[in-house]
């Protein structure tokens, strides 16, 4: 694998699975155990080194909530289902680890992998701690500073210009001041590394679960099939046109289709995904449903009954223009 991928090392508070050959680990079982085993319901990350890319699965309390990938185009967020599909079922190459980490570190990692960093003043020598830290104090910096030293990643979280938390890949104990001093000690090569910062660190985003995505896909197809069965032969074409019309406003719908495999997986949280699907299916039902013979609310109740608790929890019924009892 490329050196830039092979050498990446992130901080952790506890090692649950040390870096191991991927062929020795069953990823699905690992994630299932993390969800079911009370002792493994932790926040952390599963890092997977593949020959040409690097995957990070983010977990909160044992559940996979987000994913990122670094490939030849750089870092970008990816759907959880897409990330899992990238991992071969019988891999010959690759490595994996499972590390526990605090939510604030996970948010820092995700921001560094997906958000554009803030610019530094041209006159500032960021590699000089004697210049860097006084500058951050002078601007009362709130956010996170990433220090990348030869692939070893470290994060310093600032509050009002002072370091409040430190997540380091190097061994360091003691107070915050002592940890930061250790990071910049002679021989660590930190002053030769890359320094990036982000203002206003946001919490780690939580993607809609793959099971909910699949449930919405099946609901869309079931609705169209039922409309065709009731004599609305144009329902597939109407549904597809409605989806295309709504994509500029709801790009999540690019991960849906009628009667065929969707081209990609949507990357969205539950609220975004639910709003998009509700808008789409509302358009379809306004245009095709028999509002007198078979009211939309009755049709919705019939089609969603088996998964009503999932849809209700996601807020789907609240976003539909009909009251489903």
C-alpha positions in Angstrom: 0.0 0.0 0.0 1.2 3.6 -0.5 3.5 4.9 2.2 1.1 7.9 2.9 -1.6 5.4 3.8 0.5 2.7 5.5 2.1 5.2 7.9 -1.0 6.9 9.2 -1.4 6.7 13.0 -4.2 8.3 15.0 -4.5 8.8 18.8 -6.5 6.4 21.0 -7.4 6.0 24.6 -7.5 2.2 24.5 -6.6 -0.5 22.0 -9.4 -3.0 21.5 -7.9 -4.7 18.4 -4.2 -3.9 17.6 -3.2 -3.4 14.0 -3.7 -6.8 12.5 -3.8 -8.4 9.1 -7.3 -8.0 7.7 -7.4 -11.6 6.6 -7.4 -12.7 10.3 -10.5 -10.5 11.2 -14.1 -10.9 10.2 -15.2 -7.3 9.9 -19.0 -8.0 10.2 -18.5 -10.0 13.4 -16.3 -7.3 14.8 -18.9 -4.7 14.3 -21.7 -6.9 15.5 -19.8 -7.7 18.7 -19.2 -3.9 19.2 -22.9 -3.4 19.0 -24.1 -6.3 21.2 -21.3 -6.8 23.7 -21.8 -4.3 26.5 -18.1 -4.1 27.2 -17.5 -3.2 23.5 -20.2 -0.5 23.2 -17.6 2.2 23.1 -16.9 5.3 21.0 -13.9 4.9 18.8 -12.9 4.1 15.3 -12.1 1.1 13.1 -9.3 1.9 10.7 -8.8 -0.3 7.6 -5.7 -0.1 5.4 -6.4 -1.5 1.9 -3.9 -1.6 -0.9 -5.0 1.6 -2.5 -7.2 3.3 0.1 -7.7 3.9 3.8 -11.1 3.6 5.5 -12.2 4.9 8.8 -15.4 3.7 10.4 -16.6 5.9 13.3 -18.4 4.3 16.2 -20.4 5.8 19.0 -21.5 3.5 21.8 -20.8 0.5 19.6 -22.8 1.7 16.6 -21.2 2.7 13.3 -22.4 6.2 12.7 -20.2 7.6 9.9 -17.4 6.7 7.6 -14.6 8.3 5.6 -12.2 7.1 2.9 -8.9 8.3 1.6 -8.2 7.3 -2.0 -6.2 8.7 -4.9 -8.5 11.8 -4.9 -7.9 12.5 -1.2 -10.2 12.3 1.9 -14.0 12.4 1.6 -17.0 11.2 3.5 -18.7 8.0 2.3 -21.9 6.1 3.1 -21.5 3.5 5.7 -22.8 0.8 3.3 -20.3 1.9 0.6 -17.4 1.8 3.0 -18.3 -1.8 4.1 -18.6 -2.8 0.4 -15.0 -1.6 -0.2 -13.7 -4.3 2.2 -13.2 -7.7 0.4 -14.9 -10.6 2.0 -11.7 -12.7 1.7 -8.9 -10.1 1.7 -5.4 -11.2 0.8 -3.9 -7.8 1.7 -4.8 -5.1 4.2 -4.7 -4.4 7.9 -7.2 -3.3 10.5 -7.4 -1.9 14.0 -10.1 -1.0 16.5 -9.3 1.8 18.9 -11.4 3.5 21.6 -11.4 7.3 21.4 -13.4 10.1 22.9 -16.2 11.8 20.9 -14.3 15.0 20.8 -11.3 13.3 19.1 -13.7 11.6 16.6 -15.2 15.0 15.8 -11.6 16.4 15.3 -10.7 13.5 13.0 -13.8 13.8 10.9 -13.4 17.6 10.5 -9.8 17.1 9.4 -10.8 14.5 6.9 -13.8 16.3 5.4 -13.7 20.1 6.0 -11.5 22.8 4.5 -9.0 24.2 7.0 -8.8 27.8 8.0 -6.0 29.8 6.4 -3.0 31.0 8.4 -1.7 34.5 8.1 1.1 34.7 5.5 3.5 36.2 8.0 3.0 33.5 10.7 5.6 30.8 11.0 3.3 28.0 12.2 6.3 25.6 12.8 7.6 27.9 15.5 5.7 27.2 18.8 6.9 30.6 20.1 4.9 32.2 17.3 2.1 29.8 16.9 0.6 29.7 20.4 0.8 33.4 21.1 -1.1 34.0 17.8 -3.8 31.5 18.7 -4.1 33.2 22.1 -4.3 36.7 20.5 -7.2 35.7 18.3 -8.9 33.7 21.2 -9.0 30.7 18.9 -11.8 28.2 19.5 -11.5 25.0 17.5 -9.0 22.3 16.8 -5.4 22.2 15.6 -4.1 19.2 13.8 -0.4 18.4 13.9 0.7 15.8 11.4 4.3 14.7 11.9 5.3 12.1 9.3 1.8 10.5 9.4 1.5 10.6 13.2 -1.7 12.6 13.8 -2.2 14.7 16.9 -5.1 17.0 17.9 -5.1 20.0 20.2 -8.6 21.4 21.1 -8.6 25.1 22.0 -10.9 27.2 24.1 -10.5 31.0 24.0 -6.9 30.6 22.7 -5.7 28.1 25.2 -5.3 24.3 24.8 -8.2 22.6 26.6 -7.7 19.0 25.4 -4.9 17.1 23.8 -5.3 13.8 21.8 -1.8 12.6 21.0 -0.3 9.7 19.1 2.9 10.0 20.9 3.3 8.7 24.5 2.7 11.6 26.9 1.4 12.0 30.4 0.9 14.8 32.9 -0.8 18.1 32.6 -2.0 19.7 29.3 1.1 21.9 29.3 3.4 18.9 29.8 1.7 17.0 27.0 2.0 19.9 24.6 5.6 20.3 25.6 6.2 16.6 24.9 4.6 17.0 21.4 7.0 19.8 20.5 10.1 18.3 22.2 13.3 18.0 20.2 13.4 14.8 18.2 9.7 14.5 17.6 10.0 16.2 14.1 6.8 18.1 14.9 8.2 21.4 13.8 8.7 19.8 10.3 5.1 18.6 10.1 1.9 20.0 8.8 -0.3 22.3 10.9 -4.0 22.8 10.1 -6.8 24.4 12.1 -10.6 24.5 12.0 -12.8 26.9 13.9 -15.9 25.9 15.8 -15.5 22.2 16.1 -18.9 20.5 15.4 -20.0 17.2 16.9 -19.4 14.1 14.8 -22.2 13.8 12.2 -24.3 10.7 12.5 -25.4 9.1 9.2 -28.8 7.5 8.7 -28.5 3.8 9.4 -28.1 1.6 6.3 -31.2 -0.4 7.5 -33.3 2.8 7.3 -31.9 3.6 3.8 -32.9 0.1 2.6 -36.4 0.4 4.2 -37.0 3.7 2.4 -35.9 2.2 -0.9 -38.2 -0.8 -0.4 -41.1 1.5 0.5 -40.6 3.6 -2.7 -40.6 0.5 -4.9 -43.6 -1.0 -3.0 -45.6 2.2 -3.4 -45.0 2.2 -7.2 -45.7 -1.5 -7.6 -49.0 -1.0 -5.7 -50.0 2.0 -7.9 -49.3 0.0 -11.0 -51.3 -2.9 -9.7 -54.2 -0.4 -9.1 -54.1 0.7 -12.7 -51.6 3.6 -12.6 -49.3 2.3 -15.3 -47.5 5.6 -15.5 -46.5 5.5 -11.8 -42.8 4.4 -12.5 -42.3 7.3 -14.9 -44.0 9.8 -12.6 -41.9 8.6 -9.6 -38.6 8.9 -11.6 -39.5 12.3 -12.9 -40.4 13.5 -9.4 -37.1 12.1 -8.0 -35.1 13.9 -10.7 -37.0 17.2 -10.1 -36.3 17.0 -6.4 -32.6 16.1 -6.5 -31.4 19.7 -6.7 -33.1 20.4 -3.4 -32.7 16.9 -1.9 -29.4 15.4 -3.3 -30.0 12.4 -1.0 -32.5 11.1 -3.6 -29.6 10.5 -6.0 -29.2 7.3 -4.0 -32.7 6.0 -4.9 -34.3 4.5 -8.0 -37.4 2.5 -9.0 -37.0 -1.1 -10.2 -33.1 -1.1 -10.4 -30.1 -0.9 -8.2 -29.4 2.7 -7.1 -26.1 4.1 -8.6 -24.8 5.2 -5.2 -25.4 5.2 -1.5 -26.8 8.5 0.1 -24.6 10.3 2.7 -27.1 12.0 5.0 -28.3 12.0 8.5 -31.7 10.6 9.4 -33.5 14.0 9.3 -32.2 14.9 5.9 -32.9 11.5 4.4 -36.4 11.3 5.9 -37.3 14.8 4.6 -36.1 13.9 1.1 -38.0 10.6 0.9 -41.1 12.1 2.4 -41.0 15.0 -0.2 -40.5 12.5 -3.0 -43.3 10.0 -2.0 -45.7 12.9 -1.3 -45.2 14.1 -4.9 -45.8 10.7 -6.2 -48.9 10.1 -4.2 -50.4 13.5 -5.0 -50.0 12.7 -8.7 -51.1 9.1 -8.8 -53.1 8.0 -5.7 -56.8 7.4 -5.8 -57.8 10.1 -3.3 -61.4 8.9 -3.2 -61.3 5.1 -3.6 -58.0 4.4 -1.8 -57.0 7.5 0.3 -53.2 8.1 0.6 -53.3 7.7 4.4 -54.8 4.2 4.1 -52.2 3.2 1.4 -49.3 4.5 3.6 -50.6 2.6 6.6 -50.7 -0.6 4.6 -47.3 -0.2 3.0 -45.5 0.9 6.2 -47.2 -1.3 8.8 -44.4 -3.9 9.2 -41.8 -1.2 9.8 -44.0 1.4 11.4 -41.9 1.7 14.5 -38.7 2.4 12.4 -40.5 5.0 10.2 -42.1 6.6 13.2 -38.8 6.9 15.1 -37.3 8.5 12.0 -40.1 11.1 11.9 -41.4 9.9 8.5 -45.1 10.2 9.3 -44.7 13.7 10.7 -43.3 14.8 7.3 -46.2 13.4 5.2 -49.2 15.6 4.4 -51.6 12.9 5.5 -52.4 11.7 9.0 -51.6 8.0 9.4 -53.2 6.4 12.4 
